[in-house]
Amino acid sequence: MRVSVVDYGAGNVASLLNALAAIGCEVDIINTADEITNARVLIFPGVGSFGACMEVLEQRGWMAALRAYVRADKPYFGICLGMQTLFEASEESPGIAGLGLLPGTIARFKGVGGRAVPQIGWNTVHGQQPSHMLEGVSDDDAVYFVHSFRAGLTAALEPWALTTTDYGEKYVSSVQRGRVVACQFHPEKSGAIGLRILSNFVRGALADTPARAPMWGGPPPRSATTKYCKRVIACMDVRANDAGDLVCTKGDQYDVREKSASGGGAVRNLGKPVVLAKKYYEQGADEITFLNITGFRDCPLSDTPMIDVIREASKEIFVPLTVGGGIRGFVDANGVSSSALEVANAYFRAGADKISIGSDAVDVAREYLRTKKLDGSTSIEQISHVYGRQAVVVSVDPRRRWITSRDAAQGHAIVDHSVAPLSCSAPGGLRGPQGETLCWYECTVQGGRKGSDIDVVQLATAVEALGCGELLVNCIDHDGQNDGYDLGLLKSIREAVSIPVIASSGAGNPQHFVDVFRASGVEAGLAASIFHKNIVTIAEVKAHLERNGISVRATHRGASATGGVNISQRVGMPSARTLAIVAGVFALGMSALMLSRR
């Protein structure tokens, strides 16, 4: 099973290569317009800016070849931006024309019903026409979306619509006519169901069928409404221990060293990062987050251990991977300078889907609050321009500052714990050391070791304006305590921004996830120690959520979901030469993108 992949210079191509290898495909990377023309099966993935993508396609002379390929009804699968480029235009990039093969303009989500934008997470799809693509996909099977712009269901587009999805408003989540297919979701990050959809496409595309005969059969359209799912995320704090081994660890209020005499003050070792990540994926984790803490932040970019962790994890884990810690510009010990965008590029090439920015976000937020200007110089702006805001997470590490009166807050956003949602561990609400009920939350830097003059609401609104697509909200006071999330903190942030919020710090049992989703409205709950210590499994958390009426993604096991291919058996893995080509093409694309912005 041989397919060709278009790599225009931005996007997590590594994830797609790994997914295709898992279903038994060998891959050729497209380098020229002639290779597009001669491809037997063409797959076009993409993330980031519509305008930047179209500019690169124009510069490389690929526009005419892509139009001719699709118009000839050759097997084509567009993913995310690979679908949006088929349209006439996008509100994201006014004045820039798309390929014009589908009618209409891609528009931004309106945030109907308080829905966060971007849409980041899992949702089911509603079939609009019979298709082999939907074989083995049930009404309850969710796929992974991450986007701010969507195709509306219009009369002109209706003949193309394969599936629709509801996210405050109904939109077209995939299209198909003949051998041409495209989807807004990411099958390569949709677990076993996504691998099945990819396998359905490839097997159908390579079938010995006359070019104009109907290639697609399958079940009739389904009538179920779609279901947006809350996410359960497994997180791993990763660092080198005293022996130099890379381990997953977990601290209490950010202290990761053993306190018992037998522990000897050593870094707490909970296991190997990739091994644990695979276990959580198999349990049903909707995302995996790796946070690089305290160590190896100034290594040469070519020798960063976390890049190897992401590269290995992405070979066997087909849900989104986020990496954080050290995503900033720096000069290493050899005097080599690397920008934050270059650091992010390396992680995306290795297989990451999102990057998380921490301390650097406090600095850029402070400057934005002072000037209220967007000049494109910050790491958040640069990375979101190339990869889209949905690829940028800001991790917030606040600490409570108890006060006795509102005047003492000096203008900072206040949470009143006498009226805010109650902490799971405190029936009467949280209280300060002197019985205070009022507090504000100060953002910290350097892993919680240093304070700042910015509160969490100030930071959240600033980074949203700069281009952040999602917030990961920790709470130092709750970290490792297992007595529930800080619901007042999370509710205050969720009400202040329109982007998704991930709750972190404090989960100790499945009910805490129910509480945080009901009380704060956040889109995802993240936990670490309860999973590391086997207090509860991810599957048990999800079962408890479902029993309490909260929609979650159904999970699947076994080889059947991939169309008969066992995903643990690596078939047709891309060669070192192929991966080297990917890296080279990516570098050229990044140069073109940066030049186009000057």
Phi and psi in degrees as a GROMACS rama.xvg file:
@    title "Ramachandran Plot"
@    xaxis  label "Phi"
@    yaxis  label "Psi"
@TYPE xy
-113.438  129.465  ARG-2
-132.082  163.058  VAL-3
-114.972  139.288  SER-4
-118.968  128.806  VAL-5
-82.4142  123.27  VAL-6
-119.372  102.929  ASP-7
-89.7771  -0.341015  TYR-8
117.82  -5.88352  GLY-9
-145.762  140.423  ALA-10
127.956  156.563  GLY-11
-86.0549  75.0246  ASN-12
-65.4693  -32.1091  VAL-13
-58.2958  -39.9449  ALA-14
-61.8949  -42.7297  SER-15
-66.7217  -41.5725  LEU-16
-59.2832  -42.4134  LEU-17
-65.9363  -40.1863  ASN-18
-65.8909  -42.0397  ALA-19
-64.7443  -38.8956  LEU-20
-62.6962  -36.8119  ALA-21
-64.4857  -27.6887  ALA-22
-98.9258  10.1438  ILE-23
94.6605  19.5235  GLY-24
-95.297  149.427  CYS-25
-105.101  147.039  GLU-26
-124.752  135.982  VAL-27
-108.937  134.913  ASP-28
-91.803  128.261  ILE-29
-72.1888  129.122  ILE-30
-119.828  -21.0148  ASN-31
-138.324  163.854  THR-32
-63.9297  -36.7688  ALA-33
-61.9904  -36.3758  ASP-34
-67.5141  -32.3043  GLU-35
-63.7071  -47.6238  ILE-36
-59.775  -38.9541  THR-37
-93.2911  -0.60364  ASN-38
-66.2547  141.398  ALA-39
-83.3469  -41.3792  ARG-40
-135.029  125.269  VAL-41
-118.671  129.708  LEU-42
-122.228  129.815  ILE-43
-123.369  96.6546  PHE-44
-90.6683  158.827  PRO-45
-171.646  148.788  GLY-46
-138.871  165.057  VAL-47
103.915  -150.154  GLY-48
-82.7622  130.182  SER-49
-57.9984  -47.1213  PHE-50
-64.4799  -44.0371  GLY-51
-62.5976  -39.2479  ALA-52
-62.6061  -48.1144  CYS-53
-63.978  -35.5485  MET-54
-63.3106  -41.1945  GLU-55
-67.632  -41.8243  VAL-56
-60.3256  -38.8286  LEU-57
-67.8989  -44.8933  GLU-58
-61.6731  -34.732  GLN-59
-87.1343  -3.97902  ARG-60
72.2035  31.1467  GLY-61
-97.7909  -9.68154  TRP-62
-60.799  -50.1813  MET-63
-64.3811  -39.6812  ALA-64
-65.8224  -40.9955  ALA-65
-65.0153  -43.6249  LEU-66
-60.6418  -46.1321  ARG-67
-64.5973  -39.2913  ALA-68
-61.8958  -48.784  TYR-69
-67.7323  -42.6043  VAL-70
-63.8313  -25.2036  ARG-71
-81.6426  1.51594  ALA-72
61.6863  38.8222  ASP-73
-85.8096  156.37  LYS-74
-60.3456  116.218  PRO-75
-136.315  135.741  TYR-76
-132.003  109.217  PHE-77
-96.8232  136.963  GLY-78
-121.397  124.507  ILE-79
58.5363  -108.193  CYS-80
-63.6354  -25.3935  LEU-81
-65.317  -21.1388  GLY-82
-85.2794  -45.7074  MET-83
-63.8982  -32.95  GLN-84
-65.5017  -18.2001  THR-85
-69.8874  -17.9824  LEU-86
-83.5039  175.615  PHE-87
-72.7502  -35.5941  GLU-88
-166.096  176.648  ALA-89
-142.609  139.323  SER-90
-62.2013  -19.3294  GLU-91
-64.4964  -32.6262  GLU-92
-135.064  77.2695  SER-93
-57.4018  138.561  PRO-94
87.6664  -5.09697  GLY-95
-107.006  125.008  ILE-96
-83.6653  143.435  ALA-97
-86.6931  -166.358  GLY-98
-70.5898  -20.7598  LEU-99
72.047  24.106  GLY-100
-91.4229  -18.781  LEU-101
-120.686  145.68  LEU-102
-77.5224  140.201  PRO-103
111.3  174.682  GLY-104
-118.376  133.384  THR-105
-69.9316  131.68  ILE-106
-121.275  158.129  ALA-107
-77.1448  144.674  ARG-108
-55.888  143.585  PHE-109
-92.3708  -4.69225  LYS-110
70.4738  31.3069  GLY-111
-60.1713  138.085  VAL-112
68.8201  21.2943  GLY-113
77.7985  11.8041  GLY-114
-63.4665  136.4  ARG-115
-71.183  145.936  ALA-116
-127.43  125.102  VAL-117
-68.739  160.457  PRO-118
-77.7247  116.579  GLN-119
-127.299  113.768  ILE-120
145.337  -165.208  GLY-121
-103.028  137.876  TRP-122
-147.897  150.461  ASN-123
-85.144  170.987  THR-124
-124.883  153.183  VAL-125
-113.483  114.06  HIS-126
-66.2865  137.374  GLY-127
-112.705  -14.5928  GLN-128
-154.722  154.001  GLN-129
-62.2197  140.791  PRO-130
-161.853  137.028  SER-131
-60.2928  -24.7497  HIS-132
-60.2183  -28.5667  MET-133
-94.9276  5.60023  LEU-134
-61.5848  126.142  GLU-135
83.246  3.91042  GLY-136
-104.091  120.708  VAL-137
-98.7197  174.195  SER-138
-60.823  -27.1879  ASP-139
-94.043  -0.536464  ASP-140
-83.9097  115.988  ASP-141
-94.9479  151.081  ALA-142
-123.945  164.851  VAL-143
-95.6531  125.303  TYR-144
-114.085  147.125  PHE-145
-155.313  94.2082  VAL-146
-164.022  155.099  HIS-147
-106.71  -18.6023  SER-148
-120.126  148.931  PHE-149
-146.567  163.366  ARG-150
-96.5009  119.969  ALA-151
-72.5738  152.774  GLY-152
-84.3241  100.783  LEU-153
-109.897  166.339  THR-154
-62.0331  -37.122  ALA-155
-68.5033  -33.3992  ALA-156
-88.5829  -17.3815  LEU-157
-53.6741  -39.5427  GLU-158
-61.8133  -22.037  PRO-159
-89.9793  -21.9084  TRP-160
-63.7079  120.649  ALA-161
-93.1648  -45.2085  LEU-162
-139.122  155.126  THR-163
-121.953  161.132  THR-164
-140.858  147.001  THR-165
-104.346  127.103  ASP-166
-144.567  71.4414  TYR-167
78.4763  -30.8533  GLY-168
-144.554  152.829  GLU-169
-84.0509  135.407  LYS-170
-142.633  167.54  TYR-171
-86.1881  115.629  VAL-172
-96.1526  -13.5053  SER-173
-159.253  154.201  SER-174
-129.664  156.917  VAL-175
-161.196  136.598  GLN-176
-147.872  119.979  ARG-177
60.5015  -125.78  GLY-178
-90.6212  0.224581  ARG-179
-97.1276  122.027  VAL-180
-131.941  146.153  VAL-181
-153.848  149.588  ALA-182
-139.117  149.359  CYS-183
-80.0984  -28.9891  GLN-184
-80.494  173.197  PHE-185
-109.516  98.2145  HIS-186
-62.894  -31.7309  PRO-187
-68.62  -13.0666  GLU-188
-119.498  17.9185  LYS-189
-108.019  29.6152  SER-190
62.2243  -150.251  GLY-191
-62.9664  -35.7247  ALA-192
-65.5032  -40.9368  ILE-193
-63.1039  -39.9708  GLY-194
-64.6802  -36.6763  LEU-195
-63.9021  -43.1473  ARG-196
-62.3886  -43.7443  ILE-197
-60.3511  -43.728  LEU-198
-64.0566  -41.3881  SER-199
-57.7055  -43.8588  ASN-200
-64.0758  -50.0745  PHE-201
-64.1289  -44.3121  VAL-202
-63.0921  -40.4434  ARG-203
-67.84  -39.8526  GLY-204
-65.5386  -33.2096  ALA-205
-92.1858  0.990004  LEU-206
-64.8641  148.352  ALA-207
-80.2217  80.6192  ASP-208
-126.651  135.953  THR-209
-54.0657  146.155  PRO-210
-56.5157  -36.8091  ALA-211
-100.835  -0.894404  ARG-212
-78.4206  151.466  ALA-213
-61.436  120.152  PRO-214
-86.9114  -22.4759  MET-215
-105.399  135.561  TRP-216
-124.83  -137.687  GLY-217
103.073  -171.254  GLY-218
-72.1299  161.09  PRO-219
-72.3436  165.821  PRO-220
-58.0809  148.2  PRO-221
-101.096  157.564  ARG-222
-108.719  0.913348  SER-223
-67.7034  144.365  ALA-224
-78.257  157.767  THR-225
-85  159.742  THR-226
-128.725  115.833  LYS-227
-82.35  133.158  TYR-228
-110.034  139.061  CYS-229
-73.7272  147.294  LYS-230
-101.147  142.694  ARG-231
-113.697  118.535  VAL-232
-114.489  132.289  ILE-233
-95.7083  132.439  ALA-234
-119.008  142.61  CYS-235
-129.064  122.276  MET-236
-83.5143  121.887  ASP-237
-118.06  133.775  VAL-238
-157.609  167.992  ARG-239
-83.5561  134.026  ALA-240
-83.9062  -172.818  ASN-241
-67.0602  -19.2393  ASP-242
-91.461  -2.30651  ALA-243
89.9376  3.15199  GLY-244
-83.1306  142.875  ASP-245
-82.096  121.562  LEU-246
-134.014  159.517  VAL-247
-89.8622  133.133  CYS-248
-134.512  175.594  THR-249
-158.901  135.237  LYS-250
-111.572  177.288  GLY-251
-111.018  112.782  ASP-252
53.222  44.5816  GLN-253
76.5312  7.07566  TYR-254
-96.4334  112.292  ASP-255
-99.5245  7.93906  VAL-256
-96.1791  144.941  ARG-257
-63.2165  142.735  GLU-258
-104.865  -16.6573  LYS-259
-75.9058  158.836  SER-260
-62.237  -37.7956  ALA-261
-67.1599  -27.9289  SER-262
-75.0375  -24.7443  GLY-263
66.3675  18.7221  GLY-264
73.6709  15.6137  GLY-265
-76.097  159.087  ALA-266
-62.3001  129.965  VAL-267
-65.4876  123.878  ARG-268
-108.59  111.902  ASN-269
-105.479  2.37153  LEU-270
132.089  174.462  GLY-271
-78.8146  135.059  LYS-272
-56.5648  -47.6101  PRO-273
-69.5518  -37.7733  VAL-274
-62.7637  -46.1386  VAL-275
-65.2199  -41.1039  LEU-276
-61.0668  -41.9295  ALA-277
-64.1088  -38.9271  LYS-278
-61.4269  -43.513  LYS-279
-69.2415  -35.6311  TYR-280
-59.9041  -45.1421  TYR-281
-67.808  -27.095  GLU-282
-77.0105  -15.1473  GLN-283
113.75  16.4921  GLY-284
-57.6244  136.734  ALA-285
-83.0182  -22.8516  ASP-286
-152.962  159.952  GLU-287
-124.393  130.977  ILE-288
-117.833  128.472  THR-289
-110.015  122.741  PHE-290
-114.65  116.648  LEU-291
-78.0821  112.638  ASN-292
-113.706  130.533  ILE-293
63.8176  -26.78  THR-294
-112.914  165.515  GLY-295
42.1033  44.6989  PHE-296
-91.4593  -14.1391  ARG-297
-114.645  23.135  ASP-298
-71.7156  157.751  CYS-299
-56.7199  143.846  PRO-300
-58.9173  -28.0046  LEU-301
-77.211  -5.97746  SER-302
-136.703  45.626  ASP-303
-95.2362  117.18  THR-304
-57.0547  -33.3957  PRO-305
-65.5826  -28.0617  MET-306
-63.5943  -40.4104  ILE-307
-65.4154  -37.7584  ASP-308
-60.6099  -47.8804  VAL-309
-64.827  -42.1777  ILE-310
-60.7367  -43.7331  ARG-311
-71.8191  -39.9103  GLU-312
-63.7593  -39.603  ALA-313
-69.1341  -14.379  SER-314
-73.5711  -23.6066  LYS-315
-129.318  -2.14552  GLU-316
-119.199  116.899  ILE-317
-112.698  45.1853  PHE-318
-128.931  166.573  VAL-319
-59.7588  141.819  PRO-320
-116.736  127.002  LEU-321
-112.835  140.222  THR-322
-128.147  137.331  VAL-323
-140.236  164.708  GLY-324
101.301  113.303  GLY-325
79.8954  14.2118  GLY-326
-84.3391  88.3067  ILE-327
-164.773  167.543  ARG-328
-76.7136  142.331  GLY-329
-157.847  164.434  PHE-330
-112.925  121.532  VAL-331
-81.2537  -178.73  ASP-332
-63.3129  -19.8388  ALA-333
-91.1522  3.72353  ASN-334
82.5531  10.2396  GLY-335
-87.1881  127.06  VAL-336
-93.1649  135.613  SER-337
-132.107  132.378  SER-338
-80.8253  163.852  SER-339
-60.2397  -36.7837  ALA-340
-65.001  -39.3402  LEU-341
-66.1997  -38.8006  GLU-342
-63.1674  -45.7795  VAL-343
-61.2209  -41.856  ALA-344
-54.8859  -44.2785  ASN-345
-62.0433  -40.2275  ALA-346
-70.0254  -40.3439  TYR-347
-63.9303  -40.4719  PHE-348
-64.2468  -30.9544  ARG-349
-77.0737  -19.3193  ALA-350
130.653  1.42934  GLY-351
-71.0362  150.068  ALA-352
-106.427  -28.5466  ASP-353
-140.574  150.614  LYS-354
-118.285  147.528  ILE-355
-114.023  126.426  SER-356
-106.424  133.282  ILE-357
-112.244  -98.9171  GLY-358
-57.6692  -37.8463  SER-359
-59.6881  -30.9256  ASP-360
-66.6378  -32.1009  ALA-361
-65.1499  -42.4915  VAL-362
-64.318  -46.1752  ASP-363
-72.4332  -31.2874  VAL-364
-65.1405  -41.8881  ALA-365
-59.4564  -44.1471  ARG-366
-66.9483  -40.5563  GLU-367
-63.8415  -41.6779  TYR-368
-63.119  -28.5512  LEU-369
-77.2218  -41.7643  ARG-370
-104.566  -25.2352  THR-371
57.9614  31.1979  LYS-372
-117.27  144.253  LYS-373
-111.938  110.781  LEU-374
-114.185  3.52256  ASP-375
79.0939  5.88102  GLY-376
-90.8322  -16.3897  SER-377
-81.7417  157.966  THR-378
-61.6144  -38.2674  SER-379
-62.4795  -46.8627  ILE-380
-63.4491  -44.9469  GLU-381
-65.3751  -44.9917  GLN-382
-70.4654  -40.4471  ILE-383
-69.148  -29.7721  SER-384
-64.0735  -42.4149  HIS-385
-80.2848  -44.535  VAL-386
-104.949  -7.55655  TYR-387
91.8845  149.187  GLY-388
-63.1668  -24.8976  ARG-389
-65.4244  -15.3761  GLN-390
-90.6202  -2.99857  ALA-391
-113.494  116.767  VAL-392
-108.673  138.287  VAL-393
-109.361  124.428  VAL-394
-94.9956  122.062  SER-395
-107.441  130.212  VAL-396
-118.452  81.5327  ASP-397
-90.8419  158.625  PRO-398
-130.351  140.677  ARG-399
-68.0575  138.946  ARG-400
-121.871  100.008  ARG-401
-72.2214  141.049  TRP-402
-135.744  157.819  ILE-403
-96.2651  -14.1036  THR-404
-151.397  160.485  SER-405
-64.3595  -33.7599  ARG-406
-62.1288  -29.4347  ASP-407
-69.8313  -13.6972  ALA-408
-73.7945  -17.8424  ALA-409
52.4631  43.9705  GLN-410
91.2062  -6.54582  GLY-411
-76.2895  152.251  HIS-412
-65.5496  131.751  ALA-413
-107.647  142.902  ILE-414
-113.225  126.027  VAL-415
-99.4653  106.512  ASP-416
-77.3599  -1.42381  HIS-417
-82.1049  -18.7545  SER-418
-124.723  -16.5192  VAL-419
-69.9648  165.063  ALA-420
-53.9077  139.436  PRO-421
-78.5757  144.548  LEU-422
-63.6848  143.843  SER-423
-58.779  -27.92  CYS-424
-93.1722  -6.19803  SER-425
-128.631  94.0092  ALA-426
-54.1888  -31.8442  PRO-427
-94.6791  4.84903  GLY-428
97.2066  158.586  GLY-429
-68.6172  147.86  LEU-430
-138.471  147.847  ARG-431
-77.9053  179.553  GLY-432
-62.7565  -24.9163  PRO-433
-109.305  22.6441  GLN-434
82.3524  13.132  GLY-435
-63.5617  145.659  GLU-436
-110.856  -13.4304  THR-437
-100.652  140.922  LEU-438
-155.668  160.431  CYS-439
-121.871  160.804  TRP-440
-112.348  112.782  TYR-441
-87.4078  128.498  GLU-442
-71.7703  138.579  CYS-443
-113.043  166.376  THR-444
-130.979  174.258  VAL-445
54.7497  49.8237  GLN-446
63.6098  33.7746  GLY-447
84.8957  3.03442  GLY-448
-84.1219  -14.976  ARG-449
-138.797  137.648  LYS-450
-85.2696  178.614  GLY-451
-145.271  177.637  SER-452
-101.067  19.0696  ASP-453
-114.67  135.513  ILE-454
-91.8708  168.674  ASP-455
-65.5578  -35.3515  VAL-456
-70.0988  -39.5518  VAL-457
-59.1829  -47.7139  GLN-458
-64.4265  -44.1817  LEU-459
-60.6623  -45.5738  ALA-460
-70.1796  -33.0122  THR-461
-68.3345  -47.6893  ALA-462
-71.1226  -28.3155  VAL-463
-62.6156  -42.8316  GLU-464
-64.431  -32.9502  ALA-465
-76.6311  -18.1102  LEU-466
125.08  7.66097  GLY-467
-66.2215  141.752  CYS-468
-106.09  -10.9445  GLY-469
-161.916  146.265  GLU-470
-114.227  131.679  LEU-471
-104.927  108.614  LEU-472
-103.761  109.685  VAL-473
-92.9501  176.56  ASN-474
-149.692  110.946  CYS-475
-56.9856  -37.7618  ILE-476
-65.803  -24.8613  ASP-477
-101.446  -9.99914  HIS-478
-59.9183  124.986  ASP-479
74.0947  4.86438  GLY-480
-86.9497  -21.917  GLN-481
59.5225  27.6066  ASN-482
-115.68  21.4261  ASP-483
108.74  157.383  GLY-484
-72.5353  158.794  TYR-485
-82.1044  93.463  ASP-486
-68.5975  -35.3019  LEU-487
-64.5422  -44.4314  GLY-488
-57.9315  -49.8845  LEU-489
-66.3293  -40.078  LEU-490
-64.0161  -39.0584  LYS-491
-64.7031  -37.2014  SER-492
-74.3715  -43.8573  ILE-493
-60.5336  -32.899  ARG-494
-77.4403  -17.2906  GLU-495
-91.7044  -17.9493  ALA-496
-128.174  165.823  VAL-497
-108.677  -0.0277775  SER-498
-92.8937  161.546  ILE-499
-63.5114  151.53  PRO-500
-126.482  133.531  VAL-501
-105.452  125.346  ILE-502
-83.9829  135.267  ALA-503
-139.45  161.181  SER-504
79.1237  110.843  SER-505
116.159  -9.53865  GLY-506
-63.7163  129.96  ALA-507
-127.608  -14.2114  GLY-508
-159.481  167.804  ASN-509
-59.5131  -31.879  PRO-510
-63.3384  -28.2362  GLN-511
-63.3593  -32.7223  HIS-512
-68.3011  -41.8086  PHE-513
-59.2766  -46.6521  VAL-514
-60.3345  -44.8346  ASP-515
-70.7131  -36.3572  VAL-516
-68.9642  -39.9325  PHE-517
-72.7479  -41.5813  ARG-518
-85.2742  -31.8601  ALA-519
-110.704  -21.0428  SER-520
78.4048  10.905  GLY-521
-65.9047  160.383  VAL-522
-89.5427  -19.506  GLU-523
-151.241  151.191  ALA-524
-120.169  128.952  GLY-525
-112.568  141.788  LEU-526
-146.504  161.429  ALA-527
-134.208  -69.5408  ALA-528
-62.4646  -35.783  SER-529
-66.1427  -26.6703  ILE-530
-83.5543  -42.5911  PHE-531
-60.7824  -38.9767  HIS-532
-90.2478  6.23494  LYS-533
58.3725  30.1679  ASN-534
-65.5635  -37.5109  ILE-535
-156.631  152.066  VAL-536
-95.2894  162.088  THR-537
-62.4616  -37.9162  ILE-538
-62.0779  -37.441  ALA-539
-69.0792  -38.0397  GLU-540
-61.468  -45.5405  VAL-541
-65.6428  -38.5143  LYS-542
-62.9031  -40.1534  ALA-543
-66.2571  -39.9772  HIS-544
-61.6332  -44.8323  LEU-545
-62.5389  -40.9354  GLU-546
-62.9686  -23.0524  ARG-547
-101.094  16.838  ASN-548
78.7302  19.3771  GLY-549
-106.112  122.356  ILE-550
-69.1832  131.578  SER-551
-135.468  164.461  VAL-552
-74.3351  131.997  ARG-553
-71.3176  144.938  ALA-554
-113.461  159.231  THR-555
-132.86  150.496  HIS-556
-126.187  162.941  ARG-557
88.9528  174.525  GLY-558
-83.0022  -19.0085  ALA-559
-61.6826  -28.4411  SER-560
-70.3185  -12.9318  ALA-561
-105.504  18.4417  THR-562
73.384  32.7897  GLY-563
96.628  -0.888019  GLY-564
-99.9677  126.687  VAL-565
-77.2262  116.072  ASN-566
-70.2638  -10.1178  ILE-567
-83.7482  -9.95412  SER-568
-101.17  110.253  GLN-569
-78.6663  109.074  ARG-570
-111.394  131.236  VAL-571
64.4919  37.5152  GLY-572
-62.019  137.578  MET-573
-56.1692  140.884  PRO-574
-74.4879  167.358  SER-575
-60.0296  -35.2888  ALA-576
-65.3014  -41.8351  ARG-577
-61.0748  -45.7171  THR-578
-65.4606  -34.072  LEU-579
-66.1606  -38.9079  ALA-580
-61.7729  -42.8723  ILE-581
-56.4995  -47.852  VAL-582
-61.7936  -40.7421  ALA-583
-66.048  -45.0849  GLY-584
-62.9476  -40.57  VAL-585
-59.6885  -46.6416  PHE-586
-61.6085  -42.2145  ALA-587
-61.8219  -41.9051  LEU-588
-63.2384  -41.3909  GLY-589
-64.2788  -39.1266  MET-590
-62.1711  -42.739  SER-591
-64.2337  -40.7326  ALA-592
-63.8547  -44.4648  LEU-593
-68.4518  -37.1377  MET-594
-64.9399  -37.6531  LEU-595
-67.0872  -17.7574  SER-596
-91.5467  -11.768  ARG-597
